Amino acid sequence: MGYYHITLANPKVDPWIPPKGKKIIIPKKVLIPEEFLNLSNNFILINLPEMRLYYFKNNEFLVAPIGIGVKGSLPPLGLYTIINKKEKPTWYPPPSIKAEDPTLPDVVPPGPENPMGDYALYLSKGLYAIHGTNKVYSIGRRTTHGCIRLYPEDIKFLFENVPVGTLVKIIYEPYKIAIEGKSIYLQAYPDIENFIKNPLPYIIQKLDKLTERKNLSYKINLKILERVLKNPDGLIHKIGEIKD
């Protein structure tokens, strides 16, 4: 997990120097995004407001925290493919980044000063890539200009397992819902770009669609739901039940 996930789950704890003896919530459990279940084998799903990447191929499965673009620099949502892979990539800072930092060279060779880290998977649109990092503390933070950063061990796994041509889908879903048995669960993250103006009806609509497909009816604990939406913490909360 990254900085984002730890700080959401522990909002009153100093993330850099936690008090001695303080109990820390480690948010390891995740609800799988609904879009993930609708994709074929061998694909990558990236959920921007969750700051997580999902990968599945045969029996290989990875859920990894990511670093994403600063405000105004998120990659476009939609479908991509992996068009190239490179070990020890060279970074060519684009004009937009050099305009912000004129001291940057035209070419940054592989090495400790290269922000792409040791591996890169290049996407089919724009100049976007899924790559490593030379600053592990940037994972779970908004520090890039649109690329997706991973921990060194996670990008190494992807580089070794993901073939060129693999489908990549980038989504924006701060509210993940799942039904397990008769319980309804919600895992909520901040709407980092303020795309969803009215989250309560948005979630009810998602629930309606989900239960209609399964021919189910439900009841919601509105008090719990509103509390979770007011303080999205990335943890899994039971918000309702399926009716008999």
Helices and strands as residue ranges (DSSP letters): H 3-9, H 34-37, E 43-47, E 52-57, E 60-65, E 68-69, E 78-87, H 95-100, E 119-123, E 129-131, G 136-138, E 142-144, E 148-149, H 152-161, E 167-171, E 175-180, E 183-188, H 199-213, E 218-220, H 222-230, E 236-242
